Amino acid sequence: MSVDKVNYHDVEPVGDAMHFLREPLGCEQLGLTVVECEPGWTGKEHDHGEQGEEEVYLLLDGNATIVADGEEIALESGDALRLSPDTTRQIQNGDTESTFVLAGAP
């Protein structure tokens, strides 16, 4: 049995918000990220078409908009959104702090 443990607070954030946990946990397929967004924070527009990685965004707290292929999708606490690999996506946080959990895998 192989078990790895990490506290996301111990992982240096990228872009002042994103705690990437794949490497610290030694994951081979699953990407896991915790995003702590300040009011008005906007993430980088991107897709995962080349990697073939679908993602699920789970908004734990706050409110935010995901722009998916140009469509704005409003999220409230507890909402989850699945994004196919070739979907262009961007997080646009609302006017309060928000916390997301992002999971992705091929």
Gaussian input, Z-matrix of N, CA and C with variables (Angstrom, degrees):
# hf/3-21g

backbone

0 1
 N
 C     1     B1
 C     2     B2     1     A1
 N     3     B3     2     A2     1     D1
 C     4     B4     3     A3     2     D2
 C     5     B5     4     A4     3     D3
 N     6     B6     5     A5     4     D4
 C     7     B7     6     A6     5     D5
 C     8     B8     7     A7     6     D6
 N     9     B9     8     A8     7     D7
 C    10    B10     9     A9     8     D8
 C    11    B11    10    A10     9     D9
 N    12    B12    11    A11    10    D10
 C    13    B13    12    A12    11    D11
 C    14    B14    13    A13    12    D12
 N    15    B15    14    A14    13    D13
 C    16    B16    15    A15    14    D14
 C    17    B17    16    A16    15    D15
 N    18    B18    17    A17    16    D16
 C    19    B19    18    A18    17    D17
 C    20    B20    19    A19    18    D18
 N    21    B21    20    A20    19    D19
 C    22    B22    21    A21    20    D20
 C    23    B23    22    A22    21    D21
 N    24    B24    23    A23    22    D22
 C    25    B25    24    A24    23    D23
 C    26    B26    25    A25    24    D24
 N    27    B27    26    A26    25    D25
 C    28    B28    27    A27    26    D26
 C    29    B29    28    A28    27    D27
 N    30    B30    29    A29    28    D28
 C    31    B31    30    A30    29    D29
 C    32    B32    31    A31    30    D30
 N    33    B33    32    A32    31    D31
 C    34    B34    33    A33    32    D32
 C    35    B35    34    A34    33    D33
 N    36    B36    35    A35    34    D34
 C    37    B37    36    A36    35    D35
 C    38    B38    37    A37    36    D36
 N    39    B39    38    A38    37    D37
 C    40    B40    39    A39    38    D38
 C    41    B41    40    A40    39    D39
 N    42    B42    41    A41    40    D40
 C    43    B43    42    A42    41    D41
 C    44    B44    43    A43    42    D42
 N    45    B45    44    A44    43    D43
 C    46    B46    45    A45    44    D44
 C    47    B47    46    A46    45    D45
 N    48    B48    47    A47    46    D46
 C    49    B49    48    A48    47    D47
 C    50    B50    49    A49    48    D48
 N    51    B51    50    A50    49    D49
 C    52    B52    51    A51    50    D50
 C    53    B53    52    A52    51    D51
 N    54    B54    53    A53    52    D52
 C    55    B55    54    A54    53    D53
 C    56    B56    55    A55    54    D54
 N    57    B57    56    A56    55    D55
 C    58    B58    57    A57    56    D56
 C    59    B59    58    A58    57    D57
 N    60    B60    59    A59    58    D58
 C    61    B61    60    A60    59    D59
 C    62    B62    61    A61    60    D60
 N    63    B63    62    A62    61    D61
 C    64    B64    63    A63    62    D62
 C    65    B65    64    A64    63    D63
 N    66    B66    65    A65    64    D64
 C    67    B67    66    A66    65    D65
 C    68    B68    67    A67    66    D66
 N    69    B69    68    A68    67    D67
 C    70    B70    69    A69    68    D68
 C    71    B71    70    A70    69    D69
 N    72    B72    71    A71    70    D70
 C    73    B73    72    A72    71    D71
 C    74    B74    73    A73    72    D72
 N    75    B75    74    A74    73    D73
 C    76    B76    75    A75    74    D74
 C    77    B77    76    A76    75    D75
 N    78    B78    77    A77    76    D76
 C    79    B79    78    A78    77    D77
 C    80    B80    79    A79    78    D78
 N    81    B81    80    A80    79    D79
 C    82    B82    81    A81    80    D80
 C    83    B83    82    A82    81    D81
 N    84    B84    83    A83    82    D82
 C    85    B85    84    A84    83    D83
 C    86    B86    85    A85    84    D84
 N    87    B87    86    A86    85    D85
 C    88    B88    87    A87    86    D86
 C    89    B89    88    A88    87    D87
 N    90    B90    89    A89    88    D88
 C    91    B91    90    A90    89    D89
 C    92    B92    91    A91    90    D90
 N    93    B93    92    A92    91    D91
 C    94    B94    93    A93    92    D92
 C    95    B95    94    A94    93    D93
 N    96    B96    95    A95    94    D94
 C    97    B97    96    A96    95    D95
 C    98    B98    97    A97    96    D96
 N    99    B99    98    A98    97    D97
 C   100   B100    99    A99    98    D98
 C   101   B101   100   A100    99    D99
 N   102   B102   101   A101   100   D100
 C   103   B103   102   A102   101   D101
 C   104   B104   103   A103   102   D102
 N   105   B105   104   A104   103   D103
 C   106   B106   105   A105   104   D104
 C   107   B107   106   A106   105   D105
 N   108   B108   107   A107   106   D106
 C   109   B109   108   A108   107   D107
 C   110   B110   109   A109   108   D108
 N   111   B111   110   A110   109   D109
 C   112   B112   111   A111   110   D110
 C   113   B113   112   A112   111   D111
 N   114   B114   113   A113   112   D112
 C   115   B115   114   A114   113   D113
 C   116   B116   115   A115   114   D114
 N   117   B117   116   A116   115   D115
 C   118   B118   117   A117   116   D116
 C   119   B119   118   A118   117   D117
 N   120   B120   119   A119   118   D118
 C   121   B121   120   A120   119   D119
 C   122   B122   121   A121   120   D120
 N   123   B123   122   A122   121   D121
 C   124   B124   123   A123   122   D122
 C   125   B125   124   A124   123   D123
 N   126   B126   125   A125   124   D124
 C   127   B127   126   A126   125   D125
 C   128   B128   127   A127   126   D126
 N   129   B129   128   A128   127   D127
 C   130   B130   129   A129   128   D128
 C   131   B131   130   A130   129   D129
 N   132   B132   131   A131   130   D130
 C   133   B133   132   A132   131   D131
 C   134   B134   133   A133   132   D132
 N   135   B135   134   A134   133   D133
 C   136   B136   135   A135   134   D134
 C   137   B137   136   A136   135   D135
 N   138   B138   137   A137   136   D136
 C   139   B139   138   A138   137   D137
 C   140   B140   139   A139   138   D138
 N   141   B141   140   A140   139   D139
 C   142   B142   141   A141   140   D140
 C   143   B143   142   A142   141   D141
 N   144   B144   143   A143   142   D142
 C   145   B145   144   A144   143   D143
 C   146   B146   145   A145   144   D144
 N   147   B147   146   A146   145   D145
 C   148   B148   147   A147   146   D146
 C   149   B149   148   A148   147   D147
 N   150   B150   149   A149   148   D148
 C   151   B151   150   A150   149   D149
 C   152   B152   151   A151   150   D150
 N   153   B153   152   A152   151   D151
 C   154   B154   153   A153   152   D152
 C   155   B155   154   A154   153   D153
 N   156   B156   155   A155   154   D154
 C   157   B157   156   A156   155   D155
 C   158   B158   157   A157   156   D156
 N   159   B159   158   A158   157   D157
 C   160   B160   159   A159   158   D158
 C   161   B161   160   A160   159   D159
 N   162   B162   161   A161   160   D160
 C   163   B163   162   A162   161   D161
 C   164   B164   163   A163   162   D162
 N   165   B165   164   A164   163   D163
 C   166   B166   165   A165   164   D164
 C   167   B167   166   A166   165   D165
 N   168   B168   167   A167   166   D166
 C   169   B169   168   A168   167   D167
 C   170   B170   169   A169   168   D168
 N   171   B171   170   A170   169   D169
 C   172   B172   171   A171   170   D170
 C   173   B173   172   A172   171   D171
 N   174   B174   173   A173   172   D172
 C   175   B175   174   A174   173   D173
 C   176   B176   175   A175   174   D174
 N   177   B177   176   A176   175   D175
 C   178   B178   177   A177   176   D176
 C   179   B179   178   A178   177   D177
 N   180   B180   179   A179   178   D178
 C   181   B181   180   A180   179   D179
 C   182   B182   181   A181   180   D180
 N   183   B183   182   A182   181   D181
 C   184   B184   183   A183   182   D182
 C   185   B185   184   A184   183   D183
 N   186   B186   185   A185   184   D184
 C   187   B187   186   A186   185   D185
 C   188   B188   187   A187   186   D186
 N   189   B189   188   A188   187   D187
 C   190   B190   189   A189   188   D188
 C   191   B191   190   A190   189   D189
 N   192   B192   191   A191   190   D190
 C   193   B193   192   A192   191   D191
 C   194   B194   193   A193   192   D192
 N   195   B195   194   A194   193   D193
 C   196   B196   195   A195   194   D194
 C   197   B197   196   A196   195   D195
 N   198   B198   197   A197   196   D196
 C   199   B199   198   A198   197   D197
 C   200   B200   199   A199   198   D198
 N   201   B201   200   A200   199   D199
 C   202   B202   201   A201   200   D200
 C   203   B203   202   A202   201   D201
 N   204   B204   203   A203   202   D202
 C   205   B205   204   A204   203   D203
 C   206   B206   205   A205   204   D204
 N   207   B207   206   A206   205   D205
 C   208   B208   207   A207   206   D206
 C   209   B209   208   A208   207   D207
 N   210   B210   209   A209   208   D208
 C   211   B211   210   A210   209   D209
 C   212   B212   211   A211   210   D210
 N   213   B213   212   A212   211   D211
 C   214   B214   213   A213   212   D212
 C   215   B215   214   A214   213   D213
 N   216   B216   215   A215   214   D214
 C   217   B217   216   A216   215   D215
 C   218   B218   217   A217   216   D216
 N   219   B219   218   A218   217   D217
 C   220   B220   219   A219   218   D218
 C   221   B221   220   A220   219   D219
 N   222   B222   221   A221   220   D220
 C   223   B223   222   A222   221   D221
 C   224   B224   223   A223   222   D222
 N   225   B225   224   A224   223   D223
 C   226   B226   225   A225   224   D224
 C   227   B227   226   A226   225   D225
 N   228   B228   227   A227   226   D226
 C   229   B229   228   A228   227   D227
 C   230   B230   229   A229   228   D228
 N   231   B231   230   A230   229   D229
 C   232   B232   231   A231   230   D230
 C   233   B233   232   A232   231   D231
 N   234   B234   233   A233   232   D232
 C   235   B235   234   A234   233   D233
 C   236   B236   235   A235   234   D234
 N   237   B237   236   A236   235   D235
 C   238   B238   237   A237   236   D236
 C   239   B239   238   A238   237   D237
 N   240   B240   239   A239   238   D238
 C   241   B241   240   A240   239   D239
 C   242   B242   241   A241   240   D240
 N   243   B243   242   A242   241   D241
 C   244   B244   243   A243   242   D242
 C   245   B245   244   A244   243   D243
 N   246   B246   245   A245   244   D244
 C   247   B247   246   A246   245   D245
 C   248   B248   247   A247   246   D246
 N   249   B249   248   A248   247   D247
 C   250   B250   249   A249   248   D248
 C   251   B251   250   A250   249   D249
 N   252   B252   251   A251   250   D250
 C   253   B253   252   A252   251   D251
 C   254   B254   253   A253   252   D252
 N   255   B255   254   A254   253   D253
 C   256   B256   255   A255   254   D254
 C   257   B257   256   A256   255   D255
 N   258   B258   257   A257   256   D256
 C   259   B259   258   A258   257   D257
 C   260   B260   259   A259   258   D258
 N   261   B261   260   A260   259   D259
 C   262   B262   261   A261   260   D260
 C   263   B263   262   A262   261   D261
 N   264   B264   263   A263   262   D262
 C   265   B265   264   A264   263   D263
 C   266   B266   265   A265   264   D264
 N   267   B267   266   A266   265   D265
 C   268   B268   267   A267   266   D266
 C   269   B269   268   A268   267   D267
 N   270   B270   269   A269   268   D268
 C   271   B271   270   A270   269   D269
 C   272   B272   271   A271   270   D270
 N   273   B273   272   A272   271   D271
 C   274   B274   273   A273   272   D272
 C   275   B275   274   A274   273   D273
 N   276   B276   275   A275   274   D274
 C   277   B277   276   A276   275   D275
 C   278   B278   277   A277   276   D276
 N   279   B279   278   A278   277   D277
 C   280   B280   279   A279   278   D278
 C   281   B281   280   A280   279   D279
 N   282   B282   281   A281   280   D280
 C   283   B283   282   A282   281   D281
 C   284   B284   283   A283   282   D282
 N   285   B285   284   A284   283   D283
 C   286   B286   285   A285   284   D284
 C   287   B287   286   A286   285   D285
 N   288   B288   287   A287   286   D286
 C   289   B289   288   A288   287   D287
 C   290   B290   289   A289   288   D288
 N   291   B291   290   A290   289   D289
 C   292   B292   291   A291   290   D290
 C   293   B293   292   A292   291   D291
 N   294   B294   293   A293   292   D292
 C   295   B295   294   A294   293   D293
 C   296   B296   295   A295   294   D294
 N   297   B297   296   A296   295   D295
 C   298   B298   297   A297   296   D296
 C   299   B299   298   A298   297   D297
 N   300   B300   299   A299   298   D298
 C   301   B301   300   A300   299   D299
 C   302   B302   301   A301   300   D300
 N   303   B303   302   A302   301   D301
 C   304   B304   303   A303   302   D302
 C   305   B305   304   A304   303   D303
 N   306   B306   305   A305   304   D304
 C   307   B307   306   A306   305   D305
 C   308   B308   307   A307   306   D306
 N   309   B309   308   A308   307   D307
 C   310   B310   309   A309   308   D308
 C   311   B311   310   A310   309   D309
 N   312   B312   311   A311   310   D310
 C   313   B313   312   A312   311   D311
 C   314   B314   313   A313   312   D312
 N   315   B315   314   A314   313   D313
 C   316   B316   315   A315   314   D314
 C   317   B317   316   A316   315   D315

   B1=1.4470
   B2=1.5283
   B3=1.3398
   B4=1.4548
   B5=1.5243
   B6=1.3188
   B7=1.4592
   B8=1.5258
   B9=1.3301
   B10=1.4532
   B11=1.5170
   B12=1.3258
   B13=1.4570
   B14=1.5214
   B15=1.3302
   B16=1.4553
   B17=1.5265
   B18=1.3170
   B19=1.4559
   B20=1.5168
   B21=1.3237
   B22=1.4629
   B23=1.5268
   B24=1.3184
   B25=1.4587
   B26=1.5326
   B27=1.3404
   B28=1.4565
   B29=1.5285
   B30=1.3389
   B31=1.4635
   B32=1.5265
   B33=1.3188
   B34=1.4680
   B35=1.5338
   B36=1.3460
   B37=1.4655
   B38=1.5220
   B39=1.3263
   B40=1.4588
   B41=1.5222
   B42=1.3022
   B43=1.4606
   B44=1.5160
   B45=1.3346
   B46=1.4687
   B47=1.5195
   B48=1.3349
   B49=1.4606
   B50=1.5195
   B51=1.3289
   B52=1.4664
   B53=1.5289
   B54=1.3221
   B55=1.4678
   B56=1.5329
   B57=1.3378
   B58=1.4633
   B59=1.5282
   B60=1.3312
   B61=1.4671
   B62=1.5239
   B63=1.3318
   B64=1.4707
   B65=1.5260
   B66=1.3077
   B67=1.4620
   B68=1.5266
   B69=1.3523
   B70=1.4640
   B71=1.5279
   B72=1.3419
   B73=1.4706
   B74=1.5286
   B75=1.3240
   B76=1.4579
   B77=1.5154
   B78=1.3349
   B79=1.4727
   B80=1.5255
   B81=1.3291
   B82=1.4505
   B83=1.5232
   B84=1.3243
   B85=1.4645
   B86=1.5199
   B87=1.3070
   B88=1.4576
   B89=1.5264
   B90=1.3293
   B91=1.4611
   B92=1.5160
   B93=1.3111
   B94=1.4543
   B95=1.5275
   B96=1.3308
   B97=1.4528
   B98=1.5237
   B99=1.3216
   B100=1.4588
   B101=1.5243
   B102=1.3365
   B103=1.4579
   B104=1.5178
   B105=1.3259
   B106=1.4614
   B107=1.5217
   B108=1.3308
   B109=1.4595
   B110=1.5164
   B111=1.3043
   B112=1.4533
   B113=1.5293
   B114=1.3206
   B115=1.4694
   B116=1.5311
   B117=1.3373
   B118=1.4503
   B119=1.5216
   B120=1.3440
   B121=1.4685
   B122=1.5204
   B123=1.3154
   B124=1.4680
   B125=1.5188
   B126=1.3312
   B127=1.4523
   B128=1.5215
   B129=1.3040
   B130=1.4590
   B131=1.5316
   B132=1.3156
   B133=1.4623
   B134=1.5307
   B135=1.3445
   B136=1.4606
   B137=1.5243
   B138=1.3206
   B139=1.4623
   B140=1.5221
   B141=1.3379
   B142=1.4631
   B143=1.5242
   B144=1.3410
   B145=1.4543
   B146=1.5167
   B147=1.3317
   B148=1.4694
   B149=1.5208
   B150=1.3272
   B151=1.4601
   B152=1.5281
   B153=1.3305
   B154=1.4657
   B155=1.5194
   B156=1.3223
   B157=1.4713
   B158=1.5234
   B159=1.3430
   B160=1.4590
   B161=1.5251
   B162=1.3308
   B163=1.4599
   B164=1.5196
   B165=1.3303
   B166=1.4562
   B167=1.5175
   B168=1.3202
   B169=1.4563
   B170=1.5206
   B171=1.3141
   B172=1.4583
   B173=1.5244
   B174=1.3238
   B175=1.4554
   B176=1.5227
   B177=1.3250
   B178=1.4579
   B179=1.5157
   B180=1.3386
   B181=1.4576
   B182=1.5194
   B183=1.3291
   B184=1.4526
   B185=1.5190
   B186=1.3314
   B187=1.4548
   B188=1.5133
   B189=1.3171
   B190=1.4566
   B191=1.5209
   B192=1.3064
   B193=1.4599
   B194=1.5190
   B195=1.3256
   B196=1.4540
   B197=1.5191
   B198=1.3296
   B199=1.4554
   B200=1.5256
   B201=1.3369
   B202=1.4648
   B203=1.5257
   B204=1.3364
   B205=1.4668
   B206=1.5227
   B207=1.3328
   B208=1.4525
   B209=1.5184
   B210=1.3431
   B211=1.4669
   B212=1.5238
   B213=1.3330
   B214=1.4562
   B215=1.5249
   B216=1.3361
   B217=1.4646
   B218=1.5245
   B219=1.3319
   B220=1.4612
   B221=1.5241
   B222=1.3305
   B223=1.4600
   B224=1.5182
   B225=1.3291
   B226=1.4545
   B227=1.5175
   B228=1.3213
   B229=1.4678
   B230=1.5168
   B231=1.3233
   B232=1.4577
   B233=1.5113
   B234=1.3387
   B235=1.4657
   B236=1.5210
   B237=1.3477
   B238=1.4582
   B239=1.5233
   B240=1.3230
   B241=1.4555
   B242=1.5139
   B243=1.3505
   B244=1.4615
   B245=1.5157
   B246=1.3355
   B247=1.4588
   B248=1.5241
   B249=1.3378
   B250=1.4653
   B251=1.5307
   B252=1.3351
   B253=1.4634
   B254=1.5265
   B255=1.3323
   B256=1.4577
   B257=1.5258
   B258=1.3268
   B259=1.4615
   B260=1.5231
   B261=1.3367
   B262=1.4620
   B263=1.5185
   B264=1.3396
   B265=1.4636
   B266=1.5135
   B267=1.3362
   B268=1.4585
   B269=1.5231
   B270=1.3256
   B271=1.4579
   B272=1.5207
   B273=1.3323
   B274=1.4583
   B275=1.5249
   B276=1.3190
   B277=1.4539
   B278=1.5225
   B279=1.3321
   B280=1.4605
   B281=1.5168
   B282=1.3206
   B283=1.4563
   B284=1.5292
   B285=1.3441
   B286=1.4627
   B287=1.5259
   B288=1.3215
   B289=1.4637
   B290=1.5246
   B291=1.3200
   B292=1.4598
   B293=1.5188
   B294=1.3357
   B295=1.4612
   B296=1.5165
   B297=1.3268
   B298=1.4595
   B299=1.5157
   B300=1.3234
   B301=1.4451
   B302=1.5242
   B303=1.3427
   B304=1.4445
   B305=1.5166
   B306=1.3278
   B307=1.4649
   B308=1.5230
   B309=1.3352
   B310=1.4545
   B311=1.5094
   B312=1.3401
   B313=1.4641
   B314=1.5221
   B315=1.3380
   B316=1.4794
   B317=1.5190
   A1=108.30
   A2=116.26
   A3=121.71
   A4=108.58
   A5=115.59
   A6=121.20
   A7=108.11
   A8=116.62
   A9=121.86
   A10=107.79
   A11=115.94
   A12=121.51
   A13=109.03
   A14=116.12
   A15=121.43
   A16=107.72
   A17=116.07
   A18=121.02
   A19=106.71
   A20=117.88
   A21=119.15
   A22=112.68
   A23=118.46
   A24=120.79
   A25=111.79
   A26=116.73
   A27=121.17
   A28=112.59
   A29=116.63
   A30=121.75
   A31=108.41
   A32=115.75
   A33=121.23
   A34=110.05
   A35=117.64
   A36=119.61
   A37=112.28
   A38=115.37
   A39=123.16
   A40=106.69
   A41=117.22
   A42=120.60
   A43=112.40
   A44=116.39
   A45=123.20
   A46=113.74
   A47=119.15
   A48=118.73
   A49=114.53
   A50=118.72
   A51=121.72
   A52=111.92
   A53=115.13
   A54=122.45
   A55=107.42
   A56=116.89
   A57=122.41
   A58=109.38
   A59=116.73
   A60=121.16
   A61=114.36
   A62=118.93
   A63=120.88
   A64=111.26
   A65=117.43
   A66=120.46
   A67=112.96
   A68=119.04
   A69=117.88
   A70=113.56
   A71=116.46
   A72=119.96
   A73=112.76
   A74=117.54
   A75=120.80
   A76=113.28
   A77=117.48
   A78=120.97
   A79=110.29
   A80=116.35
   A81=121.33
   A82=111.99
   A83=118.69
   A84=122.53
   A85=113.59
   A86=117.35
   A87=122.25
   A88=111.34
   A89=115.76
   A90=120.70
   A91=108.23
   A92=117.35
   A93=121.74
   A94=107.58
   A95=115.56
   A96=121.18
   A97=109.05
   A98=116.93
   A99=122.36
   A100=105.90
   A101=115.31
   A102=120.79
   A103=108.16
   A104=115.77
   A105=122.30
   A106=107.21
   A107=116.65
   A108=122.44
   A109=111.82
   A110=115.92
   A111=121.81
   A112=108.19
   A113=118.02
   A114=119.81
   A115=110.81
   A116=115.70
   A117=121.47
   A118=115.97
   A119=118.58
   A120=121.75
   A121=110.20
   A122=116.44
   A123=122.00
   A124=108.83
   A125=115.93
   A126=121.51
   A127=111.57
   A128=115.54
   A129=122.59
   A130=109.61
   A131=117.41
   A132=121.13
   A133=108.50
   A134=116.44
   A135=119.94
   A136=110.59
   A137=115.59
   A138=122.37
   A139=107.64
   A140=116.26
   A141=121.22
   A142=110.62
   A143=115.70
   A144=121.19
   A145=113.50
   A146=117.26
   A147=120.44
   A148=112.05
   A149=116.97
   A150=121.32
   A151=112.07
   A152=117.20
   A153=120.24
   A154=112.63
   A155=117.00
   A156=121.62
   A157=110.92
   A158=116.20
   A159=118.94
   A160=107.81
   A161=115.70
   A162=119.94
   A163=110.28
   A164=114.25
   A165=122.07
   A166=106.69
   A167=115.65
   A168=122.65
   A169=107.39
   A170=117.46
   A171=123.62
   A172=107.77
   A173=116.41
   A174=120.92
   A175=108.27
   A176=116.33
   A177=120.92
   A178=112.25
   A179=116.28
   A180=119.91
   A181=109.26
   A182=117.06
   A183=121.67
   A184=112.11
   A185=115.10
   A186=121.84
   A187=107.86
   A188=116.09
   A189=120.86
   A190=108.89
   A191=114.55
   A192=121.93
   A193=107.42
   A194=115.26
   A195=120.87
   A196=106.12
   A197=116.66
   A198=120.62
   A199=105.53
   A200=116.02
   A201=122.83
   A202=108.45
   A203=115.82
   A204=121.30
   A205=111.32
   A206=116.37
   A207=122.46
   A208=115.16
   A209=117.64
   A210=121.48
   A211=109.98
   A212=116.78
   A213=121.14
   A214=109.68
   A215=115.63
   A216=122.07
   A217=107.68
   A218=116.16
   A219=121.60
   A220=109.89
   A221=116.17
   A222=122.15
   A223=109.78
   A224=115.32
   A225=123.25
   A226=108.10
   A227=116.66
   A228=121.34
   A229=110.67
   A230=116.08
   A231=122.16
   A232=114.07
   A233=118.89
   A234=121.30
   A235=110.61
   A236=115.32
   A237=122.22
   A238=108.07
   A239=116.18
   A240=122.47
   A241=108.57
   A242=117.03
   A243=121.85
   A244=108.93
   A245=115.66
   A246=122.20
   A247=109.43
   A248=117.19
   A249=120.67
   A250=108.99
   A251=117.48
   A252=120.87
   A253=114.50
   A254=118.44
   A255=120.81
   A256=113.93
   A257=118.12
   A258=121.57
   A259=109.63
   A260=116.37
   A261=120.45
   A262=107.47
   A263=116.43
   A264=120.82
   A265=112.02
   A266=114.18
   A267=121.36
   A268=108.29
   A269=116.61
   A270=122.05
   A271=108.35
   A272=115.74
   A273=121.78
   A274=106.35
   A275=116.06
   A276=119.80
   A277=111.12
   A278=115.32
   A279=122.18
   A280=112.04
   A281=115.56
   A282=120.76
   A283=114.12
   A284=116.35
   A285=121.09
   A286=108.55
   A287=116.82
   A288=119.84
   A289=109.01
   A290=116.56
   A291=121.48
   A292=109.60
   A293=115.58
   A294=121.45
   A295=109.05
   A296=115.69
   A297=124.01
   A298=110.31
   A299=116.23
   A300=123.38
   A301=105.18
   A302=116.51
   A303=122.39
   A304=107.94
   A305=116.48
   A306=121.53
   A307=108.06
   A308=115.89
   A309=119.92
   A310=110.93
   A311=114.67
   A312=120.52
   A313=108.42
   A314=115.21
   A315=118.70
   A316=110.84
   D1=133.22
   D2=177.62
   D3=-115.66
   D4=125.53
   D5=-178.95
   D6=-131.44
   D7=131.52
   D8=175.49
   D9=-126.52
   D10=141.99
   D11=-177.91
   D12=-131.61
   D13=139.29
   D14=175.29
   D15=-151.49
   D16=146.89
   D17=172.67
   D18=-98.48
   D19=126.60
   D20=-174.99
   D21=-61.67
   D22=-23.55
   D23=176.14
   D24=-65.71
   D25=-20.29
   D26=179.31
   D27=-87.09
   D28=-3.10
   D29=-179.91
   D30=-101.04
   D31=123.75
   D32=-178.37
   D33=-59.67
   D34=126.99
   D35=-178.80
   D36=-72.95
   D37=148.72
   D38=174.26
   D39=-104.41
   D40=137.13
   D41=-179.21
   D42=63.28
   D43=27.80
   D44=179.47
   D45=60.85
   D46=15.84
   D47=-176.05
   D48=-149.57
   D49=-32.13
   D50=-167.41
   D51=-101.50
   D52=122.13
   D53=177.42
   D54=-103.95
   D55=100.69
   D56=-179.03
   D57=-81.90
   D58=122.57
   D59=-173.10
   D60=-108.51
   D61=-4.24
   D62=-177.58
   D63=-55.72
   D64=-55.91
   D65=-177.44
   D66=-67.38
   D67=-47.50
   D68=179.62
   D69=-58.60
   D70=-29.32
   D71=178.74
   D72=-90.36
   D73=-8.35
   D74=-179.28
   D75=72.10
   D76=28.65
   D77=-179.31
   D78=-72.39
   D79=138.19
   D80=177.67
   D81=-94.33
   D82=-34.23
   D83=-176.50
   D84=-118.17
   D85=-37.94
   D86=-172.11
   D87=-89.19
   D88=127.41
   D89=171.19
   D90=-98.06
   D91=136.94
   D92=179.65
   D93=-137.36
   D94=127.37
   D95=-177.17
   D96=-136.06
   D97=137.05
   D98=170.68
   D99=-106.17
   D100=129.12
   D101=-179.40
   D102=-118.23
   D103=118.99
   D104=176.07
   D105=-107.62
   D106=104.43
   D107=-172.55
   D108=-97.62
   D109=130.77
   D110=170.09
   D111=-76.31
   D112=158.54
   D113=176.12
   D114=-53.07
   D115=133.07
   D116=177.94
   D117=80.46
   D118=-0.15
   D119=-178.88
   D120=-65.45
   D121=140.00
   D122=176.76
   D123=-127.33
   D124=130.33
   D125=178.47
   D126=-83.71
   D127=173.13
   D128=179.85
   D129=-76.83
   D130=134.17
   D131=174.36
   D132=-70.88
   D133=132.35
   D134=-176.98
   D135=-162.58
   D136=172.36
   D137=169.45
   D138=-141.71
   D139=174.53
   D140=179.68
   D141=-125.90
   D142=30.77
   D143=-178.23
   D144=-57.52
   D145=-44.32
   D146=-178.61
   D147=-66.23
   D148=-33.21
   D149=-179.12
   D150=-86.98
   D151=-14.82
   D152=-177.97
   D153=66.32
   D154=30.96
   D155=-174.59
   D156=-103.46
   D157=116.41
   D158=172.13
   D159=-84.39
   D160=156.39
   D161=-179.28
   D162=-132.13
   D163=155.18
   D164=169.27
   D165=-123.31
   D166=128.40
   D167=175.60
   D168=-105.09
   D169=121.66
   D170=177.19
   D171=-114.20
   D172=116.85
   D173=178.16
   D174=-89.09
   D175=109.54
   D176=-178.29
   D177=-79.48
   D178=-37.99
   D179=-174.90
   D180=-151.43
   D181=140.70
   D182=176.51
   D183=104.03
   D184=-158.59
   D185=175.69
   D186=-146.63
   D187=145.21
   D188=-176.76
   D189=-159.02
   D190=168.68
   D191=175.58
   D192=-121.57
   D193=136.02
   D194=170.91
   D195=-105.94
   D196=126.43
   D197=174.22
   D198=-95.93
   D199=112.52
   D200=-177.12
   D201=-117.56
   D202=112.38
   D203=-176.61
   D204=50.71
   D205=40.86
   D206=176.90
   D207=85.63
   D208=-9.00
   D209=179.11
   D210=-92.99
   D211=129.54
   D212=178.50
   D213=-86.67
   D214=123.95
   D215=-179.35
   D216=-119.43
   D217=112.72
   D218=-178.91
   D219=-78.12
   D220=134.99
   D221=177.59
   D222=-121.76
   D223=142.58
   D224=172.64
   D225=-118.58
   D226=167.22
   D227=179.31
   D228=-48.19
   D229=129.90
   D230=177.87
   D231=95.70
   D232=-14.03
   D233=-179.63
   D234=-75.79
   D235=142.70
   D236=175.25
   D237=-123.76
   D238=145.95
   D239=-176.93
   D240=-136.62
   D241=126.58
   D242=175.69
   D243=-95.92
   D244=135.34
   D245=-179.60
   D246=-124.18
   D247=125.68
   D248=178.13
   D249=-70.51
   D250=159.52
   D251=-174.65
   D252=-54.85
   D253=-39.52
   D254=-174.63
   D255=-87.27
   D256=1.41
   D257=177.99
   D258=-76.17
   D259=125.66
   D260=173.59
   D261=-75.81
   D262=132.31
   D263=-175.38
   D264=-137.49
   D265=153.39
   D266=176.98
   D267=-155.16
   D268=134.72
   D269=174.79
   D270=-88.37
   D271=131.21
   D272=172.44
   D273=-124.91
   D274=105.74
   D275=-176.14
   D276=-73.70
   D277=151.78
   D278=179.11
   D279=-79.72
   D280=-152.06
   D281=-174.49
   D282=-95.24
   D283=11.03
   D284=175.00
   D285=-127.65
   D286=166.43
   D287=173.49
   D288=-65.81
   D289=143.96
   D290=179.19
   D291=-135.27
   D292=152.93
   D293=175.77
   D294=-129.63
   D295=125.78
   D296=177.33
   D297=-112.96
   D298=153.48
   D299=162.28
   D300=-118.75
   D301=124.92
   D302=179.21
   D303=-113.17
   D304=130.08
   D305=177.19
   D306=-125.81
   D307=136.90
   D308=-179.47
   D309=-145.41
   D310=146.06
   D311=178.17
   D312=-160.13
   D313=155.38
   D314=175.56
   D315=-68.93

